[in-house]
Amino acid sequence: MAPGTMEGHMNDKKTAVSRRNFLKIAGLTGAGVQAGALIGAGVAAGKDSESYTGWESFNPGTQFFDRGPFEFDGPAHLPVGPVQRPSHITDYVFGRVATFERAFEANPDWTLEDPIEDLGLVPELVEFYTRFPERLEWDYRTFSETIPANREDTEKYENYYKLAEIYSHGFTAHGRALPSPTDPPEVSDYQMGHEPYTEPIGDAVPFKNPELAAEFFKELAHRYGATLVGITKTNPNWLYSEGWRGCPRDFDYSEMPEHWEYAIVIGVPMEWDVILASPQFSTSYDGYDRVSTVAVRLEGALKYAGYPARAHTPMTGYDLIVPPHAVEAGLGEVGRTGFCITPEAGGNCRMAIVTTSLPLATDRPIDFGVAEFCAKCKLCAESCPSGAMSKADSPDGMVIRGYEHWYVNNGACYNYWRESMGPMGCRQCVAVCPYSRKDNWLHEIARQVDPRDPTGVASSSLLWMQKNLFPYPDADEYRRPPVGRFASFREPPEFLVSERYLAVNIVKPKEG
């Protein structure tokens, strides 16, 4: 029948209905497929143990920089003269100023014009001050001028920094609860349990090889809260020459304990928003507490596995110095500041070490361009309120205890620690360092491009941007009024602004 007839209309109707049905069926089928895909994806996601919903992951992913292309066969430190161990009495600034303070309290009328022997110091410190008279001048100034002035400033401005002090105190309160060795290494490091340690460690659990042992305990360190972990052999030259924890006065410090053969170096950043408000609103104690807690946990795990161990931490004390071990363990390089600058956290990385006898595969040091960058940057030295850091173009000739590196006057540094407001300390060199930045696309580009640029153009360009596009206070502005205004590198985070929270009288330092 021709089109237009009844049969033709029926065929057209069938065709039209079929098309509509087809579209309906296709739509339902598509929806079913999508639903099935959604269910399948949901099942896959539900089975996936690698997703971390709603909370951060503590795993090796925090150590994200590929160090492989920048590794080299060590050691990274080669002596250029006779090697001398660091001393708790002289080189360790907190030990030295504590000794000086006791002597000055016993002889409050002593001045720099008087013979140093009249101050009643131990012979080692007399000899040290004779070699470094600038340290004596700064230590004297700290206790004769700076601390008394700080007491006056605290009475006036304390409430302005009260929330920063409250924040910091939570970390110090916990840090004081962490256990520290009360016996020599040959005793304390072989005991576990509650402080004081009394339970002997058991038989050593054998690992298949040092590589797997290192992999396992690195994983534990990250799970315990470490951001960075590296392993190296402990260097006897970097042990303190006296004063190991738990040791009597007549202890023989000449030899390193055999079970301190390996050093597991761990690091965590201080809270980024707070550290950028250095000097006045920042605190080191958050990083100190966290890294100390990680180290104590790792010490406990090693002992439970049957291996002697000792944590060397900011909160429980050090029997060795950390930065050179961190460099040898491949975590970073020592910069102008004297501490280890890492690819992931820059200088904003507080560190601790756990020594042990467990055979571990060691890491290799890296060279990702810090020395070359520091030579032309100088931001830390230019921004330092105390002028403690060298502005020299290179560390040539600056030999400290047999090793060559940039000179830092820790007496001048400590003096400003006692001048600044808020939680004691400064951390200004950490805040201004171009390496100490949160991880975003710009800093990731810089992190990847600069170490691979043999021309130095990338670092020069980045440095120009840092110095010209990002304003910040001059060094003197961090000082106390009337010289400065107790400035901060960046504005404090909102949760530390006392005016927002506290119903107290608040006096602001001079502005402008």
N, C-alpha and C positions, 0 to 999 in steps of 0.2 A: 504494500500500500504506500502510496506516495506520502510524503510529509504533509502534515496538516490534517490527515485522517485520524480517526479515533485510535487506530493501532499505533500510529506514529506518536500521538500524544502519550499513549501508555508507555511506549518505549522511552520517550523523553523523560517521563516521570520516573521510570525505573532508573534511568541513567542518573537523574538528578538526586534521587534518594540515595543511590549507591555512593555517589560522590560525597554526599553529606555524611553518610555512615562511615565512609572511608576516612574522612577527615576526623570524625569523632574517634574512630578506632585508632587512627594514627596518633591523635592527641593523647588518648588513654594509654596507648602503648609507650609513647614517649615519656609520659608521666610515670608509667610503671618502670621504665628503664632508669629514669632519673631517681625514682624512689629506691630501686634496687641498688643503683650506684651509691646513693646516699647511705643505704644500709651497709653496703660493702665497705664504703669508706669509714663508716662508724665502727664497724667490726675491726677494721685494720687499725684505726686510731685507738680503739679500746685495747687491742693487743699490744700496741706499741709502748714499750717500757722506757723509751728514750724521750718521751714528751714530758715536760714539767709545767703543768698548768698552775698558774697562780703563785708560783714561788720560784726563786732563782735556783739554778743548779750549781752545786758544788762538785765540779768535776774538772778534769784537765782542760776543758774547753776555755777556761779563763786564761790559760797560757797559750794564746792564739797566734803569736808571732812565729813565723817559720824561721828558726835559727840556722837551719842547715846551710844555706848559701853563705853565711857569715862566720861559720865556725873555722877555727884554725887550731893547729896542734900547739898546745901550751908548752911551758907555762906562760901566762900573761904578765907575770912579774919577774923581772930579772934584777938582782941586786947590782948596784953600781958602786957599792962601798961596803965596809964592814956592817954586818947585820946585827941589830940590837932589838931584843924583844920589847914590846910596849910595856909600860909600867902603870899599875893602878895608882901609884903615888904621884907620878909626874905627868904622864901623857894623858891618862884618863881624866878629863877635866873635872868631873864630879868628885872623883877621889882627891884630886889636888886641891880644889877649892874648899872641900870639907876639912882637909888638913890645915890649910891656911886659916880658915875661919876659927878653928880651935886655938891656934897659936895667937891670932889677932885678939880674940876675946880674952886670952890670958895676958896680953900686952897691948891694951887699947891705946896707949900713948905712943906706940911705935909709928914712925913715919918713914918715907922713902929715903930721907937724909940719914937715917940711922943705919948702923951696920946690920946686914941681914942676919948675922949670927945672933943678934940680940932678940930676934923674934922667937927663938926656941923651936925652929923647924928641924925636921929630921935631915941628916946629911944629904940624902938623895935629892931632897927638894932644894936645899941650899945650892947644890951643884947645878941643878936644873935652872933655877932662877939666875944664876951667874951666867949660864950660856944663853938664856932667853930673857933678858931684862925686861922686854916689853910685856912678857907674861906677868911678871911681878907687878909692874905698874898697873895693869888692868885688874889683876886680882885684888890689889890694894884698893883701887878705886871702887870696885864692886862693893866691898864691905865697909869702906869709910864714907862713900858718897851715895852710890846708886841705891842700895837697899834702904837706907834711911829716907831717901827721897821717894822711893816707891811706896813706903808706908804712908807718907803724906798723900800721894796720889790715890792710893787705895781708899783712904777715908773719904776723899772727894768724889771719885769716879766709880767706886765699886759697884753701885747698883746698875750702872750702864752696861757692865759686863757680867752681871749676876747670872743670867741664863747660860752663858758660855761656861761659867764656872760650874754650874749645876750639871750641865751636860758632861763635862770632863770628869767630874767627881764620880759619876757612876762607873766609869772605867777604872779609875784608880782604886775604888773600893773593891771591885772584883779582882783586880790585879794583885792586891795585897793578900788575897786568899789563895793564890797559886803556890804550890809547894816549891821549895828551893832546897838543894842539897845541904845536909847538916853534918856530913862526914866526908872524908877524902874520896877521890874518884874510885879507888880500889875497893871501897866499902859501899858508898852510897849508890854508885852506878850499877851495882849488882843486886840491889834490893828494890822491892816494890811494895805496894800496899798504901795505907794511909800514912800521912806525915806524922811522926818521923817514920821513914821506911824501915820495916823490920822483917818483911817476908823475902827470903832469897828468891831470885829468879830461877826458873826451872831449866830443864835441858833445852838446848837450842833446837828449834824446829828447822830441819834442813830444807833449803830451797834448791830447785833444780840447777840454777846457775845465777850468777850475779846480775845478769840482765833482767831476769824475771823478778828477782828480789827488789831491784831498783824500781821496776814497773809497779810492783805491788805497793811499796811504801810511798812512792810518789802519788799513787792513786789515793791511798789513805790520807796523805797530807792534804790533798785537795778536798777530799770529803770532810776532813776536819775543819776546813775553812781557809786553806792557803790559796792564794791567787797564783803564786809562782813557786816552783820547786826545782832545785838543781842539786847535783851531787858532785863532790870533789874529794880528794885526799886532804886530810887535815895537815896543815903546814906548821911544824913546831916553831918556826920563826914568828908566827902570829899569835902565839899564846902569851898571855900576860906573864911577866917575869916573877910575879908574886901575887898573893891574895886570892888564890882559887878558893871557891866556896867550900866550907866544911873542913878546911885544912888548918892545922895548928901553925903557930908562928915558925916553928923549926922544921916545917915540911920541906922536902927536897923538890924544888921546882925546876931542876936542871933538865929533867927528862920528861918528855910527853908520855902520858899513860898509853900503853900499847893498845888498849881497847878504844882509844880515840882515833883510830886509823881513818875512818870515813866521816865526812861532814855533810849532813843533809841540810841544805840552806833553803829556808822558806821565806816568803814575803807576802805582805798584804798592803793595799793602799790605805792611807788615812781617808776619812770621809771627804769626798771631793768638794762638796758645797762649802764645808767648813774650812778646809785647808786653803781654799781660794780667798777666804776672808782673813788670811794671815796679815800681820802678826797677832792682832789683838783678840780676834774671835775664834782662832783655831786652837786645836789641841793635838798633841802627839799621842795622848794616852789611849785614844780609840784604836789606832793602829798598834800601839805597844801591847795593849790588852789582848787584842785579837790574835796577833802573831804569837804572843807568849802562850795563849791558850792552845793554839794549834801545836806548838812545840811540846808542851807538857803532855798533850794527848798522844803525840807521836812517840815521845819517850815511853809512855805507858804501854803502847802497842809493841814496841821493840822489846821491852822487858818481858812482856807476857809471852812473846815468841821465844824467849830464852837468850836474848842478847843484851849485854850491858849497854846503857845509854845515859846521856846527860843532856838536858836542854839548857842552852845558853840564850837567854832572852832579856828584853828590856825590863820586864817586870820581876824576874827572878834572879837576874845577875848574869854577867858574862865572865868566862874564864879565857876568852880569846876575842880577837877583833873580827868583825864580820865582813866589811866591804871587800877585802882582797879574796876571801873565800867565795863570796858571791860572784865575783868576776871570774875566778877559776872554774866555778860551777856553771858558767855560761848564762847567768841571769842578766848580765849587762856589762857596762864599763864604768870605771871611776871617772867622774867629771871634775871640773874646777872646784866643785863644792866639797870634794873629798868623800862623798858617798856614791853608792852604786846607782847608775841611771839605767833603767830597764826599758825595753821597747814598749811593753804594755802599759806601764804606769809611770814612766819617767823616773824622776827622783822621788816621787810620792810613793815610796815603797819602804815600809818598816820591816826589818828582817830579824831572823833568829836562826840558830843552828842547833841541830841535834847531832852529837858525836856518838859513834857506835863502832863495834867491831864486825858487824854483819858485812860480809863481802858484797859490795855493790858496784854495778857498772857506773863509771863516772862520766860526766858530761865534759864537753870541750868549751873553752872560752870563745867568745864571739867578738867581732869587730864590725860594728854597724855605724861607725862614723862619729862617735861621741867626742873623741879627742880632737878631731879636726873642727867640729862644730864649736866646742867650748873655747877653742883658741881664738875664734873671732866673735863669739857671742858676748860674753862678759856681762850679761844681764844680771846674773846673781850678784856679782861683785859691785856693779853699779847701783843696785837696789838695796844692798845690805846696809841696814841702819848703823851698824858698828864699824863698817869698813874692814871686816875681819878677813875677807878673801882677797887673794892676789889678783891684780889686773894685768899681770904680765902676759905677753903673747904666747909664752910656752913655759912649761915647768922646768926648763933646762937649768941645772944647777941647784934646784930645790930638793935636796936629799934629806929625807926624814927616815931615821933608823935604817939607813942603807938602801932605801928605795927612793926613786925620783917621782915626785908628784907635786901638784900645786900646793903651796903653803896656805894653811888656814890658821889664823890666830884664834885658838879656841878660848883664850882669855877675854879678848874683845867680844867674841860671840856670846860667851856666858854673861858678860856684863850687860849686854842688851837684853838677854833673857830676864834679868832681874830688874830691868827698867820697864819692859813692856807690861801692858795691862791684860786682864783676862787670865786664862790658864797660862801658867808660867812657860815661857819659851818664845820662839819667834817663828821659825819655819818659812820665813820670807823667801829664802833661796829655793825652797821647794815650790812655792806658789808661782814665782815668776819664771821658772825654768820652762822653755818652750816644749820640752819633752813631757812635762807634767800636765797633760790635758786629758779630758774625757775622750772616750773612743767615739768619734763620728767620722763621716765620710772625708772631711777635710784633713783631719789628723791621720786617717788611714792612708790617704794619698801621700802625705808627707812622710809617714813611716815607711812606706814602700819605695818611694822615689828617691829620697835623699841618700839612703845607704848605697844605692846603685848608681849614683851620679858621680862620675870621676872628675867632672869639671868644677864642682862646688857651686854651680849656679843655683841649684835648687835650694840649698841651705842659705845662701846669701839672700835669695828672694824671700824665703820664709822669714828670715831674720829681719829684713827690711819691713815686712808687713807687721811683725810683732812690735817693732820699735816705733813705727810711725802711724799705724792704724788703730792701735789699742792703747788709749791713754791710761796712765796709772800714776800714783803719787811719786814724788821724788824721794830719795832716801831719807832726807832730814825730816820729811813730813811724818815718818813713823815714830819719831822721837817724842819725848814728853814736851808739853808746853813749858816755856814760850818758844822753844826752838822749833818744835813740831806741833802736831795736833793728834797724836796717837791714831794716825790714819791706818786704813787697811787696804790691801791690794784690791779686793773687790768688796762690795757691800755685803754685810753679814746675811746669811739665810734668814728668812722671816721668822723661823721658830726660835731664833736667838735674839730677837729684838725685844729688849726688856720693856720698852714703852707699850708694846702691844699687850703684854701679859701682867705686868707687876703693878700693884697699887702702892708704890713707894716713890720717894723723892729721887729724881734722876737728874744728875748734872752731866751734861755732854762735854767732852773735851772741846777745846777751841776749834772752830771750823774756819776754813779758808786761810 
